[in-house]
Amino acid sequence: MPLSPDDERLLESMKQRELNLKKRQRAANAVYIEGRRYRLVLILMVALAFAALTDAVFIIVCRSYMTWVDLWRPAIVVLVMSLAVGGLAGPGLVQTSVGRRLLTKKDGRLNEKYSGDLHAGRRWAQFYYQGEDISAYIGQLLYTIESEGRFDSVDEALAFAKSHSRESAAFRARGLALFNEVAAQTNLLVIASADAAGRPSSRFMRFVKSELPGVWYMTTAPDSPKVHELDLGRVALTTAPTPKGATISSNRVSVRRAGKSFVDVAPLFRAQAPRYLDGMTAADQERELVFELTLGSAKVDSWVDHELVVFDHTDRRDPVAGDAP
Protein backbone atom coordinates (compact mmCIF):
# COMPACT_ATOMS: atom_id res chain seq x y z
CA MET A 1 0.00 0.00 0.00
CA PRO A 2 1.53 3.33 -1.02
CA LEU A 3 2.12 6.13 1.41
CA SER A 4 -0.54 8.77 1.82
CA PRO A 5 0.16 12.22 0.34
CA ASP A 6 0.58 13.62 3.86
CA ASP A 7 3.14 10.96 4.74
CA GLU A 8 4.99 11.54 1.46
CA ARG A 9 5.24 15.25 2.22
CA LEU A 10 6.41 14.43 5.75
CA LEU A 11 9.14 12.14 4.42
CA GLU A 12 10.28 14.84 2.01
CA SER A 13 10.58 17.21 4.97
CA MET A 14 12.63 14.59 6.81
CA LYS A 15 14.97 14.26 3.84
CA GLN A 16 15.28 18.03 3.69
CA ARG A 17 16.18 18.02 7.38
CA GLU A 18 18.90 15.42 6.86
CA LEU A 19 20.30 17.44 3.94
CA ASN A 20 20.46 20.62 6.01
CA LEU A 21 22.06 18.80 8.94
CA LYS A 22 24.74 17.43 6.61
CA LYS A 23 25.36 20.92 5.23
CA ARG A 24 25.63 22.20 8.79
CA GLN A 25 28.15 19.49 9.63
CA ARG A 26 30.25 20.36 6.58
CA ALA A 27 30.10 24.06 7.50
CA ALA A 28 31.11 23.31 11.09
CA ASN A 29 34.02 21.20 9.85
CA ALA A 30 35.09 24.04 7.57
CA VAL A 31 34.97 26.51 10.48
CA TYR A 32 37.13 24.17 12.57
CA ILE A 33 39.66 23.49 9.80
CA GLU A 34 40.00 27.13 8.72
CA GLY A 35 40.23 28.28 12.34
CA ARG A 36 42.93 25.73 13.05
CA ARG A 37 44.81 26.76 9.89
CA TYR A 38 44.62 30.42 10.91
CA ARG A 39 46.00 29.56 14.35
CA LEU A 40 48.92 27.67 12.77
CA VAL A 41 49.61 30.63 10.47
CA LEU A 42 49.65 32.96 13.48
CA ILE A 43 52.12 30.69 15.28
CA LEU A 44 54.31 30.56 12.16
CA MET A 45 54.24 34.34 11.84
CA VAL A 46 55.22 34.71 15.49
CA ALA A 47 58.08 32.25 14.99
CA LEU A 48 59.29 34.04 11.85
CA ALA A 49 59.06 37.47 13.50
CA PHE A 50 60.97 36.24 16.55
CA ALA A 51 63.62 34.57 14.39
CA ALA A 52 64.04 37.61 12.16
CA LEU A 53 64.34 39.97 15.13
CA THR A 54 66.81 37.71 16.96
CA ASP A 55 68.95 37.23 13.86
CA ALA A 56 68.93 40.95 13.10
CA VAL A 57 70.12 41.76 16.63
CA PHE A 58 72.83 39.07 16.32
CA ILE A 59 74.07 40.49 13.03
CA ILE A 60 74.09 44.07 14.32
CA VAL A 61 76.02 43.08 17.44
CA CYS A 62 78.55 40.84 15.64
CA ARG A 63 79.00 42.96 12.51
CA SER A 64 81.37 45.30 14.27
CA TYR A 65 84.05 42.66 14.81
CA MET A 66 83.24 39.95 12.22
CA THR A 67 83.38 40.05 8.45
CA TRP A 68 80.44 38.93 6.32
CA VAL A 69 82.42 35.85 5.30
CA ASP A 70 82.71 34.78 8.94
CA LEU A 71 79.23 35.99 9.93
CA TRP A 72 76.84 34.25 7.57
CA ARG A 73 77.28 30.72 8.99
CA PRO A 74 76.57 31.62 12.65
CA ALA A 75 73.75 33.91 11.44
CA ILE A 76 72.07 30.92 9.77
CA VAL A 77 72.53 28.83 12.94
CA VAL A 78 70.99 31.60 15.06
CA LEU A 79 68.11 31.91 12.59
CA VAL A 80 67.33 28.18 12.72
CA MET A 81 67.54 28.09 16.51
CA SER A 82 65.37 31.18 16.77
CA LEU A 83 62.76 29.59 14.51
CA ALA A 84 62.69 26.53 16.77
CA VAL A 85 62.36 28.65 19.91
CA GLY A 86 59.71 30.84 18.26
CA GLY A 87 57.76 27.76 17.19
CA LEU A 88 57.76 26.46 20.77
CA ALA A 89 56.83 29.86 22.21
CA GLY A 90 54.27 30.66 19.51
CA PRO A 91 51.27 28.83 21.07
CA GLY A 92 51.82 30.68 24.34
CA LEU A 93 52.15 34.04 22.61
CA VAL A 94 48.95 33.41 20.65
CA GLN A 95 47.14 33.11 24.01
CA THR A 96 48.04 36.69 24.92
CA SER A 97 45.31 39.33 24.80
CA VAL A 98 46.33 40.36 21.27
CA GLY A 99 46.37 36.76 20.07
CA ARG A 100 42.99 35.99 21.62
CA ARG A 101 41.48 39.07 19.98
CA LEU A 102 42.79 37.96 16.60
CA LEU A 103 41.43 34.43 17.08
CA THR A 104 38.05 35.77 18.26
CA LYS A 105 37.78 38.06 15.23
CA LYS A 106 38.65 35.19 12.93
CA ASP A 107 36.01 32.98 14.57
CA GLY A 108 33.46 35.74 14.07
CA ARG A 109 34.34 36.07 10.39
CA LEU A 110 34.12 32.30 9.89
CA ASN A 111 30.77 32.06 11.65
CA GLU A 112 29.46 34.89 9.49
CA LYS A 113 30.87 33.28 6.35
CA TYR A 114 29.10 29.97 7.04
CA SER A 115 26.14 31.39 8.96
CA GLY A 116 23.62 30.36 6.28
CA ASP A 117 24.35 26.64 6.53
CA LEU A 118 24.93 26.78 10.28
CA HIS A 119 21.63 28.50 11.03
CA ALA A 120 19.70 26.43 8.50
CA GLY A 121 20.92 23.23 10.10
CA ARG A 122 20.17 24.51 13.56
CA ARG A 123 16.59 25.33 12.59
CA TRP A 124 16.13 21.72 11.48
CA ALA A 125 17.69 20.18 14.60
CA GLN A 126 14.23 19.72 16.09
CA PHE A 127 11.53 18.05 14.03
CA TYR A 128 7.99 18.12 15.36
CA TYR A 129 5.23 15.72 14.42
CA GLN A 130 1.87 15.97 16.15
CA GLY A 131 3.40 18.18 18.81
CA GLU A 132 6.28 15.79 19.58
CA ASP A 133 9.96 16.19 18.73
CA ILE A 134 10.76 13.02 16.76
CA SER A 135 14.23 14.07 15.58
CA ALA A 136 15.81 11.10 17.37
CA TYR A 137 13.80 8.64 15.23
CA ILE A 138 14.12 10.22 11.77
CA GLY A 139 17.05 8.12 10.58
CA GLN A 140 15.25 4.93 11.57
CA LEU A 141 11.98 6.12 10.01
CA LEU A 142 13.60 6.84 6.66
CA TYR A 143 15.40 3.49 6.70
CA THR A 144 12.41 1.32 7.62
CA ILE A 145 9.99 3.09 5.25
CA GLU A 146 12.11 3.87 2.20
CA SER A 147 14.99 1.39 2.26
CA GLU A 148 13.24 -1.65 3.71
CA GLY A 149 9.68 -0.83 2.69
CA ARG A 150 8.53 -2.40 5.94
CA PHE A 151 5.82 0.17 6.71
CA ASP A 152 3.39 2.15 4.61
CA SER A 153 2.69 4.90 7.12
CA VAL A 154 4.77 7.16 9.30
CA ASP A 155 2.63 6.39 12.35
CA GLU A 156 3.36 2.66 12.12
CA ALA A 157 7.07 3.21 11.61
CA LEU A 158 7.20 5.69 14.49
CA ALA A 159 5.40 3.29 16.82
CA PHE A 160 7.88 0.56 15.85
CA ALA A 161 10.87 2.88 16.40
CA LYS A 162 9.62 3.91 19.84
CA SER A 163 8.90 0.33 20.93
CA HIS A 164 12.39 -0.80 19.89
CA SER A 165 14.33 2.17 21.17
CA ARG A 166 16.76 1.59 23.99
CA GLU A 167 18.21 4.25 26.23
CA SER A 168 21.97 4.20 25.96
CA ALA A 169 24.13 5.04 28.93
CA ALA A 170 26.77 6.31 26.51
CA PHE A 171 24.28 8.71 24.88
CA ARG A 172 23.05 9.93 28.28
CA ALA A 173 26.63 10.49 29.43
CA ARG A 174 27.46 12.38 26.24
CA GLY A 175 24.42 14.63 26.61
CA LEU A 176 25.21 15.37 30.25
CA ALA A 177 28.86 16.08 29.41
CA LEU A 178 27.80 18.54 26.70
CA PHE A 179 25.33 20.17 29.13
CA ASN A 180 28.03 20.62 31.77
CA GLU A 181 30.48 21.94 29.17
CA VAL A 182 28.07 24.61 27.91
CA ALA A 183 26.82 25.52 31.39
CA ALA A 184 30.39 26.09 32.56
CA GLN A 185 30.87 28.77 29.89
CA THR A 186 28.07 31.10 30.96
CA ASN A 187 26.42 32.59 34.02
CA LEU A 188 23.78 34.63 32.21
CA LEU A 189 20.30 33.49 31.26
CA VAL A 190 17.03 34.90 30.00
CA ILE A 191 14.20 33.80 32.27
CA ALA A 192 10.66 34.12 30.97
CA SER A 193 7.75 34.18 33.40
CA ALA A 194 4.09 35.14 33.55
CA ASP A 195 2.10 37.07 36.12
CA ALA A 196 -1.23 36.07 37.63
CA ALA A 197 -3.07 37.47 34.60
CA GLY A 198 -0.92 35.45 32.19
CA ARG A 199 1.07 38.42 30.91
CA PRO A 200 4.56 37.20 29.93
CA SER A 201 7.81 38.98 30.62
CA SER A 202 11.49 38.15 30.30
CA ARG A 203 14.62 39.35 31.99
CA PHE A 204 18.36 38.74 31.91
CA MET A 205 19.59 37.32 35.22
CA ARG A 206 22.87 35.98 36.54
CA PHE A 207 22.92 32.42 37.82
CA VAL A 208 25.37 29.94 39.30
CA LYS A 209 25.60 26.18 39.08
CA SER A 210 25.41 23.95 42.12
CA GLU A 211 27.21 20.63 42.47
CA LEU A 212 24.15 18.87 41.04
CA PRO A 213 23.62 19.05 37.25
CA GLY A 214 20.46 20.94 36.43
CA VAL A 215 20.20 22.72 39.81
CA TRP A 216 21.02 26.42 39.57
CA TYR A 217 20.69 29.44 41.84
CA MET A 218 19.85 33.04 41.11
CA THR A 219 19.10 35.97 43.39
CA THR A 220 17.01 39.11 43.22
CA ALA A 221 15.95 41.98 45.44
CA PRO A 222 12.77 41.30 47.46
CA ASP A 223 11.02 44.36 46.01
CA SER A 224 11.59 43.26 42.42
CA PRO A 225 8.35 42.72 40.43
CA LYS A 226 9.89 39.47 39.20
CA VAL A 227 9.54 37.96 42.68
CA HIS A 228 5.75 37.57 42.39
CA GLU A 229 6.08 35.90 38.99
CA LEU A 230 8.79 33.53 40.22
CA ASP A 231 6.62 32.57 43.17
CA LEU A 232 3.91 31.52 40.69
CA GLY A 233 6.39 29.11 39.13
CA ARG A 234 5.49 29.70 35.45
CA VAL A 235 8.95 29.99 33.99
CA ALA A 236 11.10 28.93 31.07
CA LEU A 237 14.72 29.81 30.41
CA THR A 238 17.49 29.94 27.86
CA THR A 239 21.14 30.75 28.50
CA ALA A 240 23.05 33.42 26.67
CA PRO A 241 24.95 31.95 23.69
CA THR A 242 28.54 30.96 24.35
CA PRO A 243 31.29 32.36 22.07
CA LYS A 244 30.65 29.33 19.81
CA GLY A 245 26.88 29.80 19.77
CA ALA A 246 25.86 27.02 22.18
CA THR A 247 22.78 27.48 24.37
CA ILE A 248 20.81 25.60 27.01
CA SER A 249 17.03 26.00 27.07
CA SER A 250 14.27 24.45 29.11
CA ASN A 251 10.55 24.86 29.60
CA ARG A 252 10.47 22.13 32.24
CA VAL A 253 11.78 24.21 35.11
CA SER A 254 10.57 24.33 38.69
CA VAL A 255 11.49 27.43 40.66
CA ARG A 256 11.20 27.97 44.39
CA ARG A 257 12.65 30.09 47.12
CA ALA A 258 15.72 28.17 48.16
CA GLY A 259 15.35 28.84 51.87
CA LYS A 260 18.92 30.10 52.01
CA SER A 261 20.52 33.45 52.56
CA PHE A 262 22.82 35.05 50.02
CA VAL A 263 25.74 34.18 52.30
CA ASP A 264 25.02 30.49 51.68
CA VAL A 265 25.49 30.80 47.92
CA ALA A 266 28.01 33.66 47.91
CA PRO A 267 30.97 31.24 47.44
CA LEU A 268 29.36 30.00 44.22
CA PHE A 269 28.94 33.56 42.94
CA ARG A 270 32.53 34.45 43.86
CA ALA A 271 33.79 31.46 41.91
CA GLN A 272 31.47 31.63 38.87
CA ALA A 273 30.35 35.29 38.63
CA PRO A 274 32.76 37.31 40.79
CA ARG A 275 31.74 40.72 39.45
CA TYR A 276 28.14 40.05 40.47
CA LEU A 277 29.11 40.98 44.03
CA ASP A 278 30.71 44.27 43.01
CA GLY A 279 28.85 47.15 44.59
CA MET A 280 26.73 44.93 46.84
CA THR A 281 26.95 46.01 50.45
CA ALA A 282 26.48 43.65 53.36
CA ALA A 283 22.96 45.03 53.76
CA ASP A 284 22.19 44.36 50.10
CA GLN A 285 23.37 40.78 50.46
CA GLU A 286 21.20 40.25 53.52
CA ARG A 287 18.13 41.45 51.60
CA GLU A 288 18.69 39.32 48.49
CA LEU A 289 16.26 36.49 47.91
CA VAL A 290 17.76 33.23 46.65
CA PHE A 291 15.76 31.18 44.15
CA GLU A 292 16.52 27.63 43.13
CA LEU A 293 15.97 26.54 39.54
CA THR A 294 15.57 22.79 39.03
CA LEU A 295 15.60 21.67 35.41
CA GLY A 296 13.53 18.59 34.69
CA SER A 297 15.07 18.43 31.23
CA ALA A 298 17.04 20.72 28.96
CA LYS A 299 17.94 21.07 25.31
CA VAL A 300 21.56 21.78 24.50
CA ASP A 301 22.08 23.30 21.06
CA SER A 302 25.28 24.18 19.28
CA TRP A 303 26.30 24.43 15.64
CA VAL A 304 26.81 20.69 15.46
CA ASP A 305 24.96 19.19 18.44
CA HIS A 306 21.37 18.94 19.57
CA GLU A 307 20.99 17.00 22.80
CA LEU A 308 18.04 16.49 25.10
CA VAL A 309 19.15 15.91 28.69
CA VAL A 310 16.70 14.54 31.27
CA PHE A 311 17.60 14.94 34.94
CA ASP A 312 16.66 12.64 37.78
CA HIS A 313 16.25 14.74 40.91
CA THR A 314 14.53 12.09 43.00
CA ASP A 315 15.91 11.61 46.48
CA ARG A 316 18.57 14.26 45.95
CA ARG A 317 20.48 15.98 48.70
CA ASP A 318 20.68 19.74 48.99
CA PRO A 319 23.85 20.69 47.08
CA VAL A 320 24.71 23.60 49.38
CA ALA A 321 23.45 22.77 52.82
CA GLY A 322 23.59 18.97 52.58
CA ASP A 323 20.06 18.52 53.91
CA ALA A 324 17.11 17.00 52.12
CA PRO A 325 14.99 19.71 50.49
N, C-alpha and C positions, 0 to 999 in steps of 0.2 A: 504494500500500500504506500503510495507516494506521500511525501510530507505535505502538510497543509500550506497554503500561501503564507500564513502568519509564521509558521515554523521556518519556512524557507527564508523569509526576511530576517528572522532572528538569527539563523545560522550565518547569513551574510554579514550581519552586524558582528557576530563572534569572529568571523574571519578578518573583518576590518580591524577589530580590536587586536588580534594577534599580529597583524601587519604593523599597526602603530607601535605595539610593544617592541617588536623587533627593530623598528626604526629608532625607537628610543634607546634601545640597548646599543645599537651601532653608534648613535650620537654620544652616549655616555662613554663608550670606549674611545671614541675620537677625542673627547674632552680630556680623558685620562692620559692618552698617549701624547697629545699635543702639549698638555701641561707638564708631563714628565720630560718631554724633549726640551721645552723652554727652560725648565730647571737645570737640565744638563748643560744647555748653552750658557746659562748664567754662571754656572760653576766653571765652565771652560773659560769664559771671559774674565772671571776673577783670577783664575790661574795664570792666564796670559798677561793680564795687567800686572799682577804681582811679579811674574818672571821678568817682564820688560823693565819694570821699575828697579828691581834688584840688580839686573844686569847693567842697567844704565848707571846706577850708583857705583857698581864695581868698576866699570870702565872709566868713569870720571875720576875715581880715587886712584886707580892704578895707572892711568894714562901719563901721569906726571913723571913716573920713574920706569915705565916699561914701553918698549916700542910696539908698534902694531903687530910686528912679526911674532913677538913673544906673547902678546896679549890675547890674540884671537882664540887660542886653544883653551886657556882658563876661562875666557868669557863664555865659550860654548858650554863648558862644564857647569859654570854658575847658572847659565840659562836653563839647562836640563834639570839641575837640582832645584832651582826655583820653581820650575813647572811642577815638579813632583810635590814640593811643599805646598804650592798654591792649590794643586788638585786635592790634597788632603785637607787643607784649611777651607777650601771653597764651600762645602756644605754648611760649615759653621757660619761663615760670613754671609751666606744667603739667608740665614735665620735672623740676621740683624733687622732692625726696623726698616731700613731701606729695602733689603731683600724681601721682607714679608710684604711690603707695599707693592713691590713689582710683581710678586707672585699673585697677590690678591687682585691686582688690576688685570693680569693675564687671565685669571680664572673668570673674572667678570666679562672680559671680551669673549672668551670661549663659550660661556653660558649664553651670552647674547647671540653669538654666531649660530649656535645649535638650538636656540630656544624654541624654534618651531617644532622640531621633532621631540624635544624633551617635554614640552608642555602638552603636545598632542598625545604622547604616550601616557603621560600622567593622568590626563582626562579619561583615558580608557582603562586605567588600573582597576577601577571598580566597574562591575557590570551587573546591573539590576534587572531582575526578572520577577514580576509579580511582587515587587516590594522587597525582594531578597537579593543580597549580593552573592552571585553565583560564580564570581571570577575564579574561585579555586577549582571549579569543576569543568571549566570551558574546554581545556585540552582533552579531557576524557569524553566530553559530550561530542566534540568534533570527531574524535577517533571512533567511538562506538556507532555514531549515526552515519558518517560519511565513508570512513574506511572499511568498517566491518559490515555496515548495513544491518546492524542488529535490531535497531529500533526505527519506528516510523513516526515518532513524535518526540519533541523535546521533553515533555513531561515524563514520559516513560524512561528516557535516558537519564534524566536528572534524578528520578527516584532510584534508579539502579545505582548511579554514581554515589548518592548519599548513603544507600544501604551498604555499599561495599567500601566506603571510605574508612580509613583507619588513622587515628591521631598518631602522629609520629613525635616521639620525644625529641628527635633531632630538629624537626621543624619548630617545635615549641621553644626549644633552647635557642635556635637561631633568631626567632622573633623577639624573644626576651632580650637577647644580647643586642639586637638592633635598637630596641626600645631604650635600653640603658645607655647605649652609645649616644643616641640623639638627645635623650634627656640630660645627659651630662654636659651638653654643649649650650644649654640655654637655661635661663632662670626667669624668662618673661613669657607670659601667656595672655591670650585674650579670653576672658570668661564672659559668656553670654548668660543672661538670666532674665527672668520675667517677674513683674510685680503681681500683686493680688488680682489686678484687673487683666492680666495677660499681656501687658505692654512689655515688649522686649527691650533690652539694653545690653550694651557690651562695654568692656573696659579692660585696658591693659593693667596687669597686676604682676608683681614679682612673686615668685614662689621658690621653695626649696624642696629638695627630695629627702625623704627619710631613708632609713636603712631598708625598708620594705619596698619592692618595686610597685609602682602604682599608688603609693600613699605619699601625698605632697602636703605642704603647709603654705598658707599665705596669711597675711595679716592686714588689718585695716582699722582705721579709727572708728570708735563706737558710734560717732555721730554721722558716719557716712551713709548716704541713702542706699548704698549697696548692701548694707547689713540686713535690712528687711527682706530684700530679694534673696540673699543667701540663706536666710533662715527658712524661706519657703522651699528651698531645695531644688528649684527648677533651673538647672544649669547645664551648660555644655561648654567645652573649652577646646582651644587649639593653641599650640605653642608658636612663638615667633619662629620663622624659618632660620635654620642654621646657615652659616656661610655657604654651604653646599645645597641649600634648598630643602632640607629635610624638616618635616613637621610631625608632631604628635597631635591627634585629635580624638575626642571622645564625647559622645552624648549619653554615655552610661556612667554618670558621675554622681556619687552621693557626697553631699557637703554638710558638715555639721561644725558647731563650735567645738574646738578640740578639748576644752576644759583645761587648758594650760595658759600660763602667762607667757609674755614675750620672752622673758628670761629663759624659759625652758627651751625655746627654739632658737634663741640668739646664736648659739654656737654654729647651728646649721647656716644661718644667714651670714655669719662672719666668714665661713668657709666657702660658701657658694655664691653669695651676693654681698660682698663686703661693703660696697658703697651704699647699700640700702640703709645702713645704720648712720650714714653721715647726716649730721644735722638733727638727729633724734636725741632729745634730752632724756634723762632718766624718767622724768614725768611722762613724756610721750610714750616711752616703752611700757610703762606701767598701764597706760590707758589702752594700748593696742589690743584688739581682739584677734585671737588666733583661730583660723578655720582649717579644718582638715578636709582635703579632697581625696576621696577613695575612688579610683578608677575601676569599674567592673570589667571594662575592656577598652582597648585603644587601637587606633589605626596609625601605623607608622608609614609615612610616605616620603620617598626620596626620588631622585631622578631614575633610579634603577630598581627600587624595592617598594613593595606594597605588602605590609604584613599586618595581620590582625592578631593582637595579643589579648588573651583572656586571663584575668588574674583570679586566683583563688584566695580570698581573704577570710575564709572560714577558720575559726579558732586561732586567729592571729594574736600576737602579743603587741602591746603598744610599743612602737619603735623608739619612743623617746623616754617614756617613764618606766617601761617594762611591766606595766600592769595591764590586765585585760581591759579592753574598752567597755 
